């Protein structure tokens, strides 16, 4: 767990930046001026950067202070949204989001991750009873039950899940803020958490990461593999910053923004030297008598497999092996005459070294949009923005400058056509 600075100290930093005054922040917080000054020093010590310059006209944030304050404000906005989603607060406590303590904040996030009292207490370094008291005090503050009564372990209520997700996203904002201060000091570090689906993780994601690490050599990278549904849950929880893979359409997922990167059709893949490799005028009909490796029913790739045969009026192959693990699929292809449908990116290296081959069968109906999915309102750090830029380069997309230049060119052509008319 990231070592979160005291959340109330962070609020003090944000208020000093807002009022340009330690006294103004102290009055808003109902604290003494020395207490606010101490809070700032504690945050500066933990972040390793000077946050304010003091002048006769007031106290103003340094560039580091501005960067951190932006993240603090986003942290509280996320937390406030989470409390509202968990149930409207009472009218007597309009500042409910600011009353949450760091211990409450972290306890809920850790418990939500582990779903076990003992494991959470070990992670936090306190007793189980202490964790329970902390969560209970938060429930009293929010006037909501975050946990359900259950003999099977820790079970979060719907309100509890919404608030726990908010705490994790809020913590991530502060973590990114402190990383940005390190970047301002000249360090080439930070964290990047990616979810990678099958299509891009064999070639596209590694190539983009390799380019990124050349720019940020001390970057800590976490890549999580999984299905769309699994990675979407991690994205919403703040466990990953983005996921790269087949797009599903943002209309069905209103809290996620999708950026298109490329279109990727499936190909018929076989071992090098397969009997069908030398056949001229090869069609999908020629593959029916061979054994096929397919994904499980109701999976997107299985639907495309079914569609490829159906659109051609062909009966499906009778001998099917249902396997969803790419390593096992590769192993079978290398040892026999089985066939499968995969993206060419997924077998790039095997094709390059002459182990697997792409058969000459055109499958335009299997083309899928590949892209990056992020949370609506996401504010990327510099390494995260650079990774997105490298993804576009790997996928041969024009840069923003090139796109703007193309739009300017089209505008000039349009203007000249209007003058000619």
PARO-322380 format. One record per residue (C-alpha): residue in one letter; z, y, x. Coordinates in steps of 0.2 Angstrom, whole numbers, plus 5000, padded with zeros to 4 digits. Each point is the difference from the previous one (the first is absolute). Example, Ala and Ser with C-alpha at 12.3 -4.5 7.8 and 13.67 -1.06 7.14 Angstrom:
REM PARO-322380
A503949785062 S499750175006 
This chain:
REM PARO-322380
X500050005000 X499550175006 X501650115005 X499950134987 X500850175004 X501450054988 X499050054984 X501150154996 X499850065018 X498149994996 X500250104984 X500950135010 X498550015013 X498850024985 X501050144992 X500250105016 X498150005002 X499850054982 X501250155001 X499850045018 X501850015001 X501549895004 X501150104989 X498849984985 X499949815003 X501950005001 X500250094983 X498849894992 X500949845006 X501750084997 X500449965018 X500650115015 X498850085012 X500749895014 X499849844990 X498150044997 X499850055019 X500849835005 X498949914988 X498450085008 X500749955017 X500349824995 X498249994993 X499350085016 X501049885011 X499349854990 X498250064999 X500050065018 X499250164996 X500550184997 X499750044982 X500450194998 X499950165010 X501350144996 X499450184999 X500850164994 X498949994984 X500549824996 X499949825005 X498349935001 X499449825002 X499149955016 X498449904999 X501149845001 X501150074986 X498550044989 X499349825002 X501749924996 X500450124985 X498349954992 X500649825001 X501750044994 X499350084985 X498949864996 X501549885003 X501050094986 X498550024989 X499749815000 X501949964998 X500050124985 X498549924992 X500949835003 X501650064991 X499050074986 X499049844998 X501749905000 X500650104985 X500350184996 X501550085008 X501450084990 X499850194997 X501650035010 X499349945016 X498250085003 X500249975019 X500249814998 X498749965014 X501050105012 X501649924996 X499449835007 X500849965016 X499249925016 X501149844997 X499449994982 X498250035005 X500049875014 X501049874991 X498849994985 X498550005011 X500749855011 X500649914985 X498350024991 X499249925016 X501249865002 X500649964983 X501649925007 X501750085001 X500549915016 X498450045009 X500150184995 X501750015006 X499649935017 X498550125001 X501050154996 X501549945011 X501350024985 X500949884989 X499249934984 X501350094989 X499550165009 X498249984995 X500449964982 X501150154999 X498750115007 X498749944988 X501250014985 X500450185005 X498250044999 X499849924983 X501450114994 X499250155008 X498349974991 X500849934984 X498849855001 X500249815005 X499049975015 X500449815000 X500049874987 X501449874998 X499349845007 X500849845008 X498449975010 X500350155012 X499550185000 X498850054986 X499550184998 X499750084983 X498450094996 X500950165003 X500849935016 X498249955007 X499350174997 X501550095008 X500049875015 X498150035003 X500350195000 X501449985013 X498849905012 X498650124998 X501350155003 X500649915016 X498349985006 X499650184998 X501550055012 X499549865012 X498250085001 X500850175002 X501049955015 X498449915007 X499050164998 X501450095010 X499749885014 X498150034999 X500450195002 X500949965016 X498549925007 X500549814997 X498649894994 X501049894989 X500449974982 X499849864987 X498649944990 X500249874986 X498449924994 X499749874986 X498449905004 X499049894988 X498949865006 X498350095001 X500450145012 X501449925011 X498949905011 X498950145007 X500250174992 X501950025001 X500249945018 X498650115006 X500750154992 X501749965007 X499349975017 X499350185000 X501650074993 X501149925013 X498950085013 X500550174993 X501849964996 X500549865013 X501850004995 X499749984981 X501049864991 X498849914989 X500549884986 X498649904991 X500449914984 X498849874993 X499949954982 X499150014983 X499650164991 X501549984988 X501249975014 X499550145011 X499950124985 X501849974997 X500450035019 X499050164999 X501050064984 X501649965009 X499650105016 X500049845010 X498250045006 X499150165001 X498349944995 X499149844996 X498249965005 X498949884991 X499049984984 X500250144988 X500449964981 X499750174993 X501350144999 X499950014981 X501049844998 X501350065013 X500450194996 X501350025014 X498749955014 X498650095008 X498549905006 X498950065014 X498349905001 X499549955018 X498649884998 X499249864989 X500149825006 X499149864992 X500549825003 X498949885010 X499849815000 X500949945016 X499849835009 X500249935017 X498750045013 X498649864999 X500349974982 X498649904992 X499650154989 X499950135014 X498249955005 X499349994982 X498750134995 X500150094984 X501849954997 X500850034983 X501749974993 X499249864990 X499849905017 X501950015002 X500649914984 X500149835008 X501150055014 X501950014999 X500650184997 X501650085005 X500650124987 X501550114996 X501249964985 X499450034982 X500350184994 X499950075017 X498750145003 X499049905013 X499949854989 X499450114986 X498650065011 X499649825005 X499849954982 X499050154996 X498849975014 X499549834993 X500150064982 X498850145002 X498749895008 X500249874986 X500649875012 X501349874996 X501550015012 X500349885014 X501049854995 X500949985016 X501250145002 X501550025012 X501250144994 X500750085015 X500650185002 X500649995019 X498650075011 X500649905015 X499949844991 X498350054993 X499350045018 X500749835006 X499149914987 X498450095002 X500049965019 X500249824997 X498949964986 X498550054989 X501050104987 X499550174994 X501050154994 X499750184995 X500850135012 X499750175006 X499150015016 X501450105007 X501249864997 X499049885012 X499450145012 X500749925016 X499549824995 X498350054997 X499950105016 X500649855011 X498849884991 X501249904990 X499650054982 X498450074992 X499450104986 X498749914989 X498550104994 X500650014982 X500050184992 X501550034988 X499950184994 X501149974985 X501549965011 X500050175008 X501750084999 X500650175005 X501250005014 X501250155003 X501850065003 X501350024987 X501450135001 X501350074989 X499650154989 X500750155009 X500249915017 X500150125015 X499449915015 X500750035017 X498950035015 X499849825005 X499749954982 X498750134998 X499249945016 X500049824995 X499150054984 X498750105011 X499749845011 X499849894984 X498650124995 X499249995017 X500149815001 X499250004982 X498650125006 X500550134988 X499650185004 X501450125006 X500750144989 X499050125010 X498449904998 X500349984981 X500350194999 X498450035010 X499049894989 X500650094985 X499650175008 X498249945004 X499849944982 X500650174993 X498750095011 X498649884994 X500650034982 X500050195003 X498350005008 X499349904985 X500750134988 X499250145010 X498349915000 X500149984981 
